[in-house]
Amino acid sequence: MHYDWQQRVKVALDWSTCPVLESVPGRVSGAWVFRGSRIPAAAIFENLEDGLTIDEIIEMFDGLTREQVRTVLDFAAASLEAPAPAL
């Protein structure tokens, strides 16, 4: 069974508190991107899901750093430590 992580992430995380991301109206349709770039944060998760390594992802996106990727992954992982909201 395929889990729709994108829907869960949209609901569970407040990306506005992730220091390496920004959402700018008119840039990449307002998607969460790495600050000062047009690289969508979702691309990290999509490429990891497709089996790429962090090093391969960094090579794909000019200007993307390991530290930025690690910050986004750590941010997402930290959200798993919080209790789930009541439904």
PyMOL Python script that loads the backbone (N, CA, C, O; Angstrom):
from pymol import cmd

cmd.read_pdbstr("""\
ATOM      1  N   MET A   1       0.847  -1.178   0.000  1.00  0.00           N
ATOM      2  CA  MET A   1       0.000   0.000   0.000  1.00  0.00           C
ATOM      3  C   MET A   1       0.886   1.232   0.000  1.00  0.00           C
ATOM      4  O   MET A   1       1.866   1.299   0.741  1.00  0.00           O
ATOM      5  N   HIS A   2       0.543   2.204  -0.828  1.00  0.00           N
ATOM      6  CA  HIS A   2       1.315   3.444  -0.931  1.00  0.00           C
ATOM      7  C   HIS A   2       0.729   4.487   0.017  1.00  0.00           C
ATOM      8  O   HIS A   2      -0.465   4.784  -0.033  1.00  0.00           O
ATOM      9  N   TYR A   3       1.568   5.030   0.867  1.00  0.00           N
ATOM     10  CA  TYR A   3       1.136   6.062   1.808  1.00  0.00           C
ATOM     11  C   TYR A   3       1.299   7.428   1.173  1.00  0.00           C
ATOM     12  O   TYR A   3       2.362   7.734   0.632  1.00  0.00           O
ATOM     13  N   ASP A   4       0.276   8.245   1.226  1.00  0.00           N
ATOM     14  CA  ASP A   4       0.322   9.581   0.642  1.00  0.00           C
ATOM     15  C   ASP A   4       0.979  10.531   1.633  1.00  0.00           C
ATOM     16  O   ASP A   4       0.293  11.289   2.318  1.00  0.00           O
ATOM     17  N   TRP A   5       2.316  10.491   1.712  1.00  0.00           N
ATOM     18  CA  TRP A   5       3.060  11.316   2.667  1.00  0.00           C
ATOM     19  C   TRP A   5       2.872  12.796   2.412  1.00  0.00           C
ATOM     20  O   TRP A   5       2.925  13.592   3.349  1.00  0.00           O
ATOM     21  N   GLN A   6       2.649  13.190   1.152  1.00  0.00           N
ATOM     22  CA  GLN A   6       2.506  14.613   0.849  1.00  0.00           C
ATOM     23  C   GLN A   6       1.290  15.193   1.565  1.00  0.00           C
ATOM     24  O   GLN A   6       1.363  16.290   2.118  1.00  0.00           O
ATOM     25  N   GLN A   7       0.186  14.475   1.562  1.00  0.00           N
ATOM     26  CA  GLN A   7      -1.013  14.966   2.244  1.00  0.00           C
ATOM     27  C   GLN A   7      -0.767  15.040   3.743  1.00  0.00           C
ATOM     28  O   GLN A   7      -1.165  16.014   4.382  1.00  0.00           O
ATOM     29  N   ARG A   8      -0.132  14.054   4.305  1.00  0.00           N
ATOM     30  CA  ARG A   8       0.145  14.040   5.747  1.00  0.00           C
ATOM     31  C   ARG A   8       1.074  15.180   6.138  1.00  0.00           C
ATOM     32  O   ARG A   8       0.850  15.847   7.148  1.00  0.00           O
ATOM     33  N   VAL A   9       2.113  15.408   5.347  1.00  0.00           N
ATOM     34  CA  VAL A   9       3.069  16.472   5.648  1.00  0.00           C
ATOM     35  C   VAL A   9       2.390  17.826   5.588  1.00  0.00           C
ATOM     36  O   VAL A   9       2.655  18.682   6.433  1.00  0.00           O
ATOM     37  N   LYS A  10       1.526  18.041   4.619  1.00  0.00           N
ATOM     38  CA  LYS A  10       0.830  19.319   4.498  1.00  0.00           C
ATOM     39  C   LYS A  10       0.009  19.605   5.748  1.00  0.00           C
ATOM     40  O   LYS A  10      -0.080  20.752   6.186  1.00  0.00           O
ATOM     41  N   VAL A  11      -0.583  18.580   6.315  1.00  0.00           N
ATOM     42  CA  VAL A  11      -1.431  18.749   7.477  1.00  0.00           C
ATOM     43  C   VAL A  11      -0.611  18.868   8.754  1.00  0.00           C
ATOM     44  O   VAL A  11      -0.942  19.668   9.629  1.00  0.00           O
ATOM     45  N   ALA A  12       0.453  18.082   8.870  1.00  0.00           N
ATOM     46  CA  ALA A  12       1.145  17.940  10.141  1.00  0.00           C
ATOM     47  C   ALA A  12       2.210  18.990  10.415  1.00  0.00           C
ATOM     48  O   ALA A  12       2.485  19.281  11.578  1.00  0.00           O
ATOM     49  N   LEU A  13       2.814  19.565   9.391  1.00  0.00           N
ATOM     50  CA  LEU A  13       3.960  20.433   9.611  1.00  0.00           C
ATOM     51  C   LEU A  13       3.655  21.896   9.312  1.00  0.00           C
ATOM     52  O   LEU A  13       2.944  22.225   8.363  1.00  0.00           O
ATOM     53  N   ASP A  14       4.206  22.748  10.140  1.00  0.00           N
ATOM     54  CA  ASP A  14       4.146  24.186   9.882  1.00  0.00           C
ATOM     55  C   ASP A  14       5.510  24.573   9.315  1.00  0.00           C
ATOM     56  O   ASP A  14       6.416  24.962  10.052  1.00  0.00           O
ATOM     57  N   TRP A  15       5.641  24.458   7.991  1.00  0.00           N
ATOM     58  CA  TRP A  15       6.919  24.711   7.337  1.00  0.00           C
ATOM     59  C   TRP A  15       7.415  26.132   7.562  1.00  0.00           C
ATOM     60  O   TRP A  15       8.604  26.398   7.392  1.00  0.00           O
ATOM     61  N   SER A  16       6.527  27.054   7.941  1.00  0.00           N
ATOM     62  CA  SER A  16       6.952  28.440   8.150  1.00  0.00           C
ATOM     63  C   SER A  16       7.964  28.559   9.285  1.00  0.00           C
ATOM     64  O   SER A  16       8.648  29.576   9.396  1.00  0.00           O
ATOM     65  N   THR A  17       8.067  27.548  10.117  1.00  0.00           N
ATOM     66  CA  THR A  17       9.035  27.586  11.217  1.00  0.00           C
ATOM     67  C   THR A  17      10.335  26.866  10.874  1.00  0.00           C
ATOM     68  O   THR A  17      11.232  26.790  11.714  1.00  0.00           O
ATOM     69  N   CYS A  18      10.455  26.338   9.662  1.00  0.00           N
ATOM     70  CA  CYS A  18      11.696  25.696   9.226  1.00  0.00           C
ATOM     71  C   CYS A  18      12.626  26.787   8.682  1.00  0.00           C
ATOM     72  O   CYS A  18      12.277  27.455   7.708  1.00  0.00           O
ATOM     73  N   PRO A  19      13.784  26.978   9.279  1.00  0.00           N
ATOM     74  CA  PRO A  19      14.627  28.128   8.955  1.00  0.00           C
ATOM     75  C   PRO A  19      15.212  28.164   7.540  1.00  0.00           C
ATOM     76  O   PRO A  19      15.634  29.227   7.087  1.00  0.00           O
ATOM     77  N   VAL A  20      15.247  27.043   6.840  1.00  0.00           N
ATOM     78  CA  VAL A  20      15.863  27.041   5.506  1.00  0.00           C
ATOM     79  C   VAL A  20      14.837  27.131   4.377  1.00  0.00           C
ATOM     80  O   VAL A  20      15.199  27.100   3.200  1.00  0.00           O
ATOM     81  N   LEU A  21      13.550  27.243   4.740  1.00  0.00           N
ATOM     82  CA  LEU A  21      12.493  27.280   3.726  1.00  0.00           C
ATOM     83  C   LEU A  21      11.747  28.604   3.738  1.00  0.00           C
ATOM     84  O   LEU A  21      11.713  29.323   4.737  1.00  0.00           O
ATOM     85  N   GLU A  22      11.149  28.898   2.584  1.00  0.00           N
ATOM     86  CA  GLU A  22      10.276  30.067   2.468  1.00  0.00           C
ATOM     87  C   GLU A  22       9.218  29.774   1.417  1.00  0.00           C
ATOM     88  O   GLU A  22       9.411  28.946   0.527  1.00  0.00           O
ATOM     89  N   SER A  23       8.107  30.466   1.540  1.00  0.00           N
ATOM     90  CA  SER A  23       7.045  30.398   0.541  1.00  0.00           C
ATOM     91  C   SER A  23       6.801  31.818   0.069  1.00  0.00           C
ATOM     92  O   SER A  23       6.399  32.679   0.852  1.00  0.00           O
ATOM     93  N   VAL A  24       7.042  32.063  -1.206  1.00  0.00           N
ATOM     94  CA  VAL A  24       6.905  33.406  -1.758  1.00  0.00           C
ATOM     95  C   VAL A  24       5.808  33.367  -2.823  1.00  0.00           C
ATOM     96  O   VAL A  24       5.933  32.658  -3.821  1.00  0.00           O
ATOM     97  N   PRO A  25       4.736  34.129  -2.608  1.00  0.00           N
ATOM     98  CA  PRO A  25       3.684  34.149  -3.625  1.00  0.00           C
ATOM     99  C   PRO A  25       4.276  34.499  -4.993  1.00  0.00           C
ATOM    100  O   PRO A  25       5.056  35.442  -5.124  1.00  0.00           O
ATOM    101  N   GLY A  26       3.894  33.730  -5.993  1.00  0.00           N
ATOM    102  CA  GLY A  26       4.394  33.988  -7.340  1.00  0.00           C
ATOM    103  C   GLY A  26       5.676  33.248  -7.676  1.00  0.00           C
ATOM    104  O   GLY A  26       6.069  33.206  -8.842  1.00  0.00           O
ATOM    105  N   ARG A  27       6.329  32.672  -6.698  1.00  0.00           N
ATOM    106  CA  ARG A  27       7.544  31.880  -6.968  1.00  0.00           C
ATOM    107  C   ARG A  27       7.190  30.407  -6.771  1.00  0.00           C
ATOM    108  O   ARG A  27       6.814  29.994  -5.673  1.00  0.00           O
ATOM    109  N   VAL A  28       7.311  29.635  -7.816  1.00  0.00           N
ATOM    110  CA  VAL A  28       6.986  28.208  -7.810  1.00  0.00           C
ATOM    111  C   VAL A  28       5.586  28.007  -7.205  1.00  0.00           C
ATOM    112  O   VAL A  28       5.367  27.129  -6.370  1.00  0.00           O
ATOM    113  N   SER A  29       4.669  28.837  -7.650  1.00  0.00           N
ATOM    114  CA  SER A  29       3.259  28.776  -7.216  1.00  0.00           C
ATOM    115  C   SER A  29       3.086  28.846  -5.702  1.00  0.00           C
ATOM    116  O   SER A  29       2.114  28.316  -5.164  1.00  0.00           O
ATOM    117  N   GLY A  30       4.010  29.485  -5.022  1.00  0.00           N
ATOM    118  CA  GLY A  30       3.911  29.631  -3.572  1.00  0.00           C
ATOM    119  C   GLY A  30       4.330  28.400  -2.789  1.00  0.00           C
ATOM    120  O   GLY A  30       4.138  28.340  -1.575  1.00  0.00           O
ATOM    121  N   ALA A  31       4.903  27.413  -3.478  1.00  0.00           N
ATOM    122  CA  ALA A  31       5.347  26.191  -2.792  1.00  0.00           C
ATOM    123  C   ALA A  31       6.482  26.514  -1.827  1.00  0.00           C
ATOM    124  O   ALA A  31       7.170  27.523  -1.979  1.00  0.00           O
ATOM    125  N   TRP A  32       6.670  25.654  -0.840  1.00  0.00           N
ATOM    126  CA  TRP A  32       7.796  25.809   0.076  1.00  0.00           C
ATOM    127  C   TRP A  32       9.069  25.453  -0.670  1.00  0.00           C
ATOM    128  O   TRP A  32       9.223  24.341  -1.175  1.00  0.00           O
ATOM    129  N   VAL A  33       9.977  26.415  -0.731  1.00  0.00           N
ATOM    130  CA  VAL A  33      11.243  26.252  -1.438  1.00  0.00           C
ATOM    131  C   VAL A  33      12.387  26.596  -0.494  1.00  0.00           C
ATOM    132  O   VAL A  33      12.185  27.236   0.537  1.00  0.00           O
ATOM    133  N   PHE A  34      13.590  26.164  -0.858  1.00  0.00           N
ATOM    134  CA  PHE A  34      14.762  26.550  -0.081  1.00  0.00           C
ATOM    135  C   PHE A  34      15.002  28.040  -0.268  1.00  0.00           C
ATOM    136  O   PHE A  34      14.944  28.552  -1.386  1.00  0.00           O
ATOM    137  N   ARG A  35      15.271  28.728   0.827  1.00  0.00           N
ATOM    138  CA  ARG A  35      15.434  30.198   0.803  1.00  0.00           C
ATOM    139  C   ARG A  35      16.333  30.645  -0.333  1.00  0.00           C
ATOM    140  O   ARG A  35      17.415  30.097  -0.544  1.00  0.00           O
ATOM    141  N   GLY A  36      15.863  31.658  -1.067  1.00  0.00           N
ATOM    142  CA  GLY A  36      16.642  32.247  -2.139  1.00  0.00           C
ATOM    143  C   GLY A  36      16.741  31.387  -3.388  1.00  0.00           C
ATOM    144  O   GLY A  36      17.550  31.665  -4.272  1.00  0.00           O
ATOM    145  N   SER A  37      15.918  30.339  -3.465  1.00  0.00           N
ATOM    146  CA  SER A  37      16.001  29.449  -4.623  1.00  0.00           C
ATOM    147  C   SER A  37      14.598  29.156  -5.162  1.00  0.00           C
ATOM    148  O   SER A  37      13.598  29.680  -4.672  1.00  0.00           O
ATOM    149  N   ARG A  38      14.564  28.319  -6.164  1.00  0.00           N
ATOM    150  CA  ARG A  38      13.309  27.809  -6.700  1.00  0.00           C
ATOM    151  C   ARG A  38      13.234  26.292  -6.492  1.00  0.00           C
ATOM    152  O   ARG A  38      12.453  25.611  -7.156  1.00  0.00           O
ATOM    153  N   ILE A  39      14.043  25.769  -5.577  1.00  0.00           N
ATOM    154  CA  ILE A  39      14.086  24.329  -5.314  1.00  0.00           C
ATOM    155  C   ILE A  39      13.003  23.980  -4.295  1.00  0.00           C
ATOM    156  O   ILE A  39      13.089  24.390  -3.137  1.00  0.00           O
ATOM    157  N   PRO A  40      11.987  23.230  -4.714  1.00  0.00           N
ATOM    158  CA  PRO A  40      10.912  22.872  -3.777  1.00  0.00           C
ATOM    159  C   PRO A  40      11.380  21.874  -2.721  1.00  0.00           C
ATOM    160  O   PRO A  40      12.107  20.928  -3.023  1.00  0.00           O
ATOM    161  N   ALA A  41      10.958  22.095  -1.495  1.00  0.00           N
ATOM    162  CA  ALA A  41      11.286  21.166  -0.422  1.00  0.00           C
ATOM    163  C   ALA A  41      10.724  19.776  -0.719  1.00  0.00           C
ATOM    164  O   ALA A  41      11.336  18.767  -0.370  1.00  0.00           O
ATOM    165  N   ALA A  42       9.572  19.729  -1.357  1.00  0.00           N
ATOM    166  CA  ALA A  42       8.949  18.442  -1.689  1.00  0.00           C
ATOM    167  C   ALA A  42       9.858  17.592  -2.564  1.00  0.00           C
ATOM    168  O   ALA A  42       9.765  16.365  -2.533  1.00  0.00           O
ATOM    169  N   ALA A  43      10.733  18.216  -3.343  1.00  0.00           N
ATOM    170  CA  ALA A  43      11.638  17.476  -4.226  1.00  0.00           C
ATOM    171  C   ALA A  43      12.565  16.570  -3.422  1.00  0.00           C
ATOM    172  O   ALA A  43      12.968  15.512  -3.907  1.00  0.00           O
ATOM    173  N   ILE A  44      12.906  16.968  -2.211  1.00  0.00           N
ATOM    174  CA  ILE A  44      13.772  16.139  -1.373  1.00  0.00           C
ATOM    175  C   ILE A  44      13.063  14.822  -1.061  1.00  0.00           C
ATOM    176  O   ILE A  44      13.624  13.742  -1.250  1.00  0.00           O
ATOM    177  N   PHE A  45      11.828  14.926  -0.582  1.00  0.00           N
ATOM    178  CA  PHE A  45      11.076  13.740  -0.201  1.00  0.00           C
ATOM    179  C   PHE A  45      10.736  12.873  -1.414  1.00  0.00           C
ATOM    180  O   PHE A  45      10.807  11.646  -1.343  1.00  0.00           O
ATOM    181  N   GLU A  46      10.374  13.498  -2.505  1.00  0.00           N
ATOM    182  CA  GLU A  46      10.044  12.750  -3.727  1.00  0.00           C
ATOM    183  C   GLU A  46      11.249  11.961  -4.233  1.00  0.00           C
ATOM    184  O   GLU A  46      11.121  10.799  -4.619  1.00  0.00           O
ATOM    185  N   ASN A  47      12.409  12.592  -4.228  1.00  0.00           N
ATOM    186  CA  ASN A  47      13.612  11.913  -4.719  1.00  0.00           C
ATOM    187  C   ASN A  47      14.100  10.839  -3.763  1.00  0.00           C
ATOM    188  O   ASN A  47      14.597   9.804  -4.207  1.00  0.00           O
ATOM    189  N   LEU A  48      13.970  11.059  -2.460  1.00  0.00           N
ATOM    190  CA  LEU A  48      14.306  10.005  -1.506  1.00  0.00           C
ATOM    191  C   LEU A  48      13.370   8.811  -1.695  1.00  0.00           C
ATOM    192  O   LEU A  48      13.800   7.658  -1.658  1.00  0.00           O
ATOM    193  N   GLU A  49      12.099   9.102  -1.895  1.00  0.00           N
ATOM    194  CA  GLU A  49      11.123   8.041  -2.129  1.00  0.00           C
ATOM    195  C   GLU A  49      11.470   7.239  -3.392  1.00  0.00           C
ATOM    196  O   GLU A  49      11.231   6.033  -3.455  1.00  0.00           O
ATOM    197  N   ASP A  50      12.029   7.914  -4.381  1.00  0.00           N
ATOM    198  CA  ASP A  50      12.429   7.253  -5.625  1.00  0.00           C
ATOM    199  C   ASP A  50      13.752   6.496  -5.492  1.00  0.00           C
ATOM    200  O   ASP A  50      14.193   5.854  -6.445  1.00  0.00           O
ATOM    201  N   GLY A  51      14.387   6.565  -4.320  1.00  0.00           N
ATOM    202  CA  GLY A  51      15.585   5.786  -4.075  1.00  0.00           C
ATOM    203  C   GLY A  51      16.899   6.529  -4.225  1.00  0.00           C
ATOM    204  O   GLY A  51      17.963   5.920  -4.116  1.00  0.00           O
ATOM    205  N   LEU A  52      16.853   7.844  -4.475  1.00  0.00           N
ATOM    206  CA  LEU A  52      18.089   8.601  -4.591  1.00  0.00           C
ATOM    207  C   LEU A  52      18.694   8.840  -3.215  1.00  0.00           C
ATOM    208  O   LEU A  52      17.985   8.872  -2.210  1.00  0.00           O
ATOM    209  N   THR A  53      20.000   9.007  -3.183  1.00  0.00           N
ATOM    210  CA  THR A  53      20.684   9.336  -1.933  1.00  0.00           C
ATOM    211  C   THR A  53      20.705  10.857  -1.766  1.00  0.00           C
ATOM    212  O   THR A  53      20.429  11.602  -2.707  1.00  0.00           O
ATOM    213  N   ILE A  54      21.031  11.293  -0.578  1.00  0.00           N
ATOM    214  CA  ILE A  54      21.154  12.729  -0.340  1.00  0.00           C
ATOM    215  C   ILE A  54      22.224  13.321  -1.256  1.00  0.00           C
ATOM    216  O   ILE A  54      22.035  14.405  -1.808  1.00  0.00           O
ATOM    217  N   ASP A  55      23.334  12.624  -1.418  1.00  0.00           N
ATOM    218  CA  ASP A  55      24.393  13.125  -2.301  1.00  0.00           C
ATOM    219  C   ASP A  55      23.894  13.279  -3.740  1.00  0.00           C
ATOM    220  O   ASP A  55      24.213  14.265  -4.405  1.00  0.00           O
ATOM    221  N   GLU A  56      23.123  12.320  -4.215  1.00  0.00           N
ATOM    222  CA  GLU A  56      22.584  12.409  -5.577  1.00  0.00           C
ATOM    223  C   GLU A  56      21.616  13.580  -5.719  1.00  0.00           C
ATOM    224  O   GLU A  56      21.600  14.259  -6.746  1.00  0.00           O
ATOM    225  N   ILE A  57      20.821  13.809  -4.697  1.00  0.00           N
ATOM    226  CA  ILE A  57      19.874  14.923  -4.726  1.00  0.00           C
ATOM    227  C   ILE A  57      20.627  16.253  -4.747  1.00  0.00           C
ATOM    228  O   ILE A  57      20.278  17.157  -5.505  1.00  0.00           O
ATOM    229  N   ILE A  58      21.654  16.365  -3.916  1.00  0.00           N
ATOM    230  CA  ILE A  58      22.449  17.600  -3.886  1.00  0.00           C
ATOM    231  C   ILE A  58      23.079  17.865  -5.246  1.00  0.00           C
ATOM    232  O   ILE A  58      23.138  19.014  -5.686  1.00  0.00           O
ATOM    233  N   GLU A  59      23.542  16.833  -5.907  1.00  0.00           N
ATOM    234  CA  GLU A  59      24.130  16.989  -7.239  1.00  0.00           C
ATOM    235  C   GLU A  59      23.096  17.446  -8.269  1.00  0.00           C
ATOM    236  O   GLU A  59      23.432  18.159  -9.214  1.00  0.00           O
ATOM    237  N   MET A  60      21.845  17.038  -8.087  1.00  0.00           N
ATOM    238  CA  MET A  60      20.775  17.395  -9.029  1.00  0.00           C
ATOM    239  C   MET A  60      20.414  18.875  -8.978  1.00  0.00           C
ATOM    240  O   MET A  60      20.030  19.456  -9.992  1.00  0.00           O
ATOM    241  N   PHE A  61      20.534  19.481  -7.810  1.00  0.00           N
ATOM    242  CA  PHE A  61      20.062  20.847  -7.599  1.00  0.00           C
ATOM    243  C   PHE A  61      21.221  21.776  -7.276  1.00  0.00           C
ATOM    244  O   PHE A  61      21.766  21.743  -6.173  1.00  0.00           O
ATOM    245  N   ASP A  62      21.590  22.597  -8.233  1.00  0.00           N
ATOM    246  CA  ASP A  62      22.688  23.538  -8.071  1.00  0.00           C
ATOM    247  C   ASP A  62      22.419  24.483  -6.902  1.00  0.00           C
ATOM    248  O   ASP A  62      21.377  25.135  -6.847  1.00  0.00           O
ATOM    249  N   GLY A  63      23.351  24.550  -5.986  1.00  0.00           N
ATOM    250  CA  GLY A  63      23.242  25.459  -4.848  1.00  0.00           C
ATOM    251  C   GLY A  63      22.674  24.821  -3.595  1.00  0.00           C
ATOM    252  O   GLY A  63      22.776  25.399  -2.513  1.00  0.00           O
ATOM    253  N   LEU A  64      22.081  23.648  -3.715  1.00  0.00           N
ATOM    254  CA  LEU A  64      21.527  22.962  -2.552  1.00  0.00           C
ATOM    255  C   LEU A  64      22.661  22.353  -1.737  1.00  0.00           C
ATOM    256  O   LEU A  64      23.574  21.739  -2.289  1.00  0.00           O
ATOM    257  N   THR A  65      22.596  22.529  -0.420  1.00  0.00           N
ATOM    258  CA  THR A  65      23.661  22.011   0.441  1.00  0.00           C
ATOM    259  C   THR A  65      23.162  20.854   1.301  1.00  0.00           C
ATOM    260  O   THR A  65      21.964  20.697   1.540  1.00  0.00           O
ATOM    261  N   ARG A  66      24.108  20.061   1.752  1.00  0.00           N
ATOM    262  CA  ARG A  66      23.789  18.954   2.658  1.00  0.00           C
ATOM    263  C   ARG A  66      23.141  19.497   3.930  1.00  0.00           C
ATOM    264  O   ARG A  66      22.204  18.896   4.453  1.00  0.00           O
ATOM    265  N   GLU A  67      23.631  20.620   4.423  1.00  0.00           N
ATOM    266  CA  GLU A  67      23.077  21.221   5.637  1.00  0.00           C
ATOM    267  C   GLU A  67      21.597  21.584   5.452  1.00  0.00           C
ATOM    268  O   GLU A  67      20.788  21.362   6.353  1.00  0.00           O
ATOM    269  N   GLN A  68      21.247  22.137   4.296  1.00  0.00           N
ATOM    270  CA  GLN A  68      19.845  22.479   4.033  1.00  0.00           C
ATOM    271  C   GLN A  68      18.969  21.229   4.015  1.00  0.00           C
ATOM    272  O   GLN A  68      17.897  21.203   4.619  1.00  0.00           O
ATOM    273  N   VAL A  69      19.431  20.203   3.323  1.00  0.00           N
ATOM    274  CA  VAL A  69      18.673  18.956   3.257  1.00  0.00           C
ATOM    275  C   VAL A  69      18.524  18.364   4.643  1.00  0.00           C
ATOM    276  O   VAL A  69      17.433  17.941   5.026  1.00  0.00           O
ATOM    277  N   ARG A  70      19.610  18.330   5.397  1.00  0.00           N
ATOM    278  CA  ARG A  70      19.576  17.782   6.752  1.00  0.00           C
ATOM    279  C   ARG A  70      18.599  18.571   7.627  1.00  0.00           C
ATOM    280  O   ARG A  70      17.865  17.979   8.419  1.00  0.00           O
ATOM    281  N   THR A  71      18.583  19.892   7.494  1.00  0.00           N
ATOM    282  CA  THR A  71      17.669  20.715   8.289  1.00  0.00           C
ATOM    283  C   THR A  71      16.220  20.356   7.997  1.00  0.00           C
ATOM    284  O   THR A  71      15.415  20.227   8.920  1.00  0.00           O
ATOM    285  N   VAL A  72      15.879  20.193   6.719  1.00  0.00           N
ATOM    286  CA  VAL A  72      14.503  19.836   6.347  1.00  0.00           C
ATOM    287  C   VAL A  72      14.149  18.441   6.855  1.00  0.00           C
ATOM    288  O   VAL A  72      13.054  18.235   7.378  1.00  0.00           O
ATOM    289  N   LEU A  73      15.058  17.488   6.706  1.00  0.00           N
ATOM    290  CA  LEU A  73      14.793  16.134   7.185  1.00  0.00           C
ATOM    291  C   LEU A  73      14.673  16.094   8.708  1.00  0.00           C
ATOM    292  O   LEU A  73      13.798  15.415   9.245  1.00  0.00           O
ATOM    293  N   ASP A  74      15.543  16.816   9.397  1.00  0.00           N
ATOM    294  CA  ASP A  74      15.465  16.880  10.859  1.00  0.00           C
ATOM    295  C   ASP A  74      14.169  17.536  11.309  1.00  0.00           C
ATOM    296  O   ASP A  74      13.553  17.103  12.282  1.00  0.00           O
ATOM    297  N   PHE A  75      13.757  18.581  10.601  1.00  0.00           N
ATOM    298  CA  PHE A  75      12.515  19.270  10.919  1.00  0.00           C
ATOM    299  C   PHE A  75      11.333  18.312  10.783  1.00  0.00           C
ATOM    300  O   PHE A  75      10.468  18.248  11.657  1.00  0.00           O
ATOM    301  N   ALA A  76      11.307  17.567   9.676  1.00  0.00           N
ATOM    302  CA  ALA A  76      10.223  16.605   9.460  1.00  0.00           C
ATOM    303  C   ALA A  76      10.266  15.499  10.513  1.00  0.00           C
ATOM    304  O   ALA A  76       9.224  15.104  11.036  1.00  0.00           O
ATOM    305  N   ALA A  77      11.447  15.004  10.824  1.00  0.00           N
ATOM    306  CA  ALA A  77      11.583  13.944  11.825  1.00  0.00           C
ATOM    307  C   ALA A  77      11.129  14.414  13.207  1.00  0.00           C
ATOM    308  O   ALA A  77      10.502  13.655  13.946  1.00  0.00           O
ATOM    309  N   ALA A  78      11.440  15.646  13.551  1.00  0.00           N
ATOM    310  CA  ALA A  78      11.045  16.184  14.850  1.00  0.00           C
ATOM    311  C   ALA A  78       9.529  16.228  14.987  1.00  0.00           C
ATOM    312  O   ALA A  78       9.001  16.110  16.093  1.00  0.00           O
ATOM    313  N   SER A  79       8.829  16.396  13.876  1.00  0.00           N
ATOM    314  CA  SER A  79       7.375  16.448  13.941  1.00  0.00           C
ATOM    315  C   SER A  79       6.797  15.101  14.357  1.00  0.00           C
ATOM    316  O   SER A  79       5.687  15.033  14.884  1.00  0.00           O
ATOM    317  N   LEU A  80       7.551  14.028  14.120  1.00  0.00           N
ATOM    318  CA  LEU A  80       7.068  12.699  14.497  1.00  0.00           C
ATOM    319  C   LEU A  80       7.144  12.483  15.999  1.00  0.00           C
ATOM    320  O   LEU A  80       6.504  11.576  16.532  1.00  0.00           O
ATOM    321  N   GLU A  81       7.925  13.313  16.684  1.00  0.00           N
ATOM    322  CA  GLU A  81       8.057  13.196  18.129  1.00  0.00           C
ATOM    323  C   GLU A  81       6.908  13.858  18.863  1.00  0.00           C
ATOM    324  O   GLU A  81       6.664  13.566  20.033  1.00  0.00           O
ATOM    325  N   ALA A  82       6.198  14.752  18.178  1.00  0.00           N
ATOM    326  CA  ALA A  82       5.061  15.440  18.795  1.00  0.00           C
ATOM    327  C   ALA A  82       3.845  14.529  18.778  1.00  0.00           C
ATOM    328  O   ALA A  82       3.690  13.731  17.853  1.00  0.00           O
ATOM    329  N   PRO A  83       2.981  14.628  19.776  1.00  0.00           N
ATOM    330  CA  PRO A  83       1.772  13.809  19.762  1.00  0.00           C
ATOM    331  C   PRO A  83       0.877  14.188  18.584  1.00  0.00           C
ATOM    332  O   PRO A  83       0.818  15.354  18.194  1.00  0.00           O
ATOM    333  N   ALA A  84       0.198  13.222  18.033  1.00  0.00           N
ATOM    334  CA  ALA A  84      -0.713  13.470  16.915  1.00  0.00           C
ATOM    335  C   ALA A  84      -1.920  14.246  17.416  1.00  0.00           C
ATOM    336  O   ALA A  84      -2.393  14.019  18.530  1.00  0.00           O
ATOM    337  N   PRO A  85      -2.424  15.177  16.579  1.00  0.00           N
ATOM    338  CA  PRO A  85      -3.624  15.919  17.003  1.00  0.00           C
ATOM    339  C   PRO A  85      -4.832  14.989  17.054  1.00  0.00           C
ATOM    340  O   PRO A  85      -4.913  14.021  16.298  1.00  0.00           O
ATOM    341  N   ALA A  86      -5.751  15.286  17.933  1.00  0.00           N
ATOM    342  CA  ALA A  86      -6.977  14.491  18.047  1.00  0.00           C
ATOM    343  C   ALA A  86      -7.829  14.689  16.802  1.00  0.00           C
ATOM    344  O   ALA A  86      -7.978  15.805  16.306  1.00  0.00           O
ATOM    345  N   LEU A  87      -8.370  13.619  16.320  1.00  0.00           N
ATOM    346  CA  LEU A  87      -9.226  13.695  15.124  1.00  0.00           C
ATOM    347  C   LEU A  87     -10.682  13.782  15.496  1.00  0.00           C
ATOM    348  O   LEU A  87     -11.541  13.852  14.617  1.00  0.00           O
TER     349      LEU A  87
END
""", "prot")
cmd.dss("prot")
cmd.show_as("cartoon", "prot")
cmd.util.cbc("prot")
cmd.orient("prot")
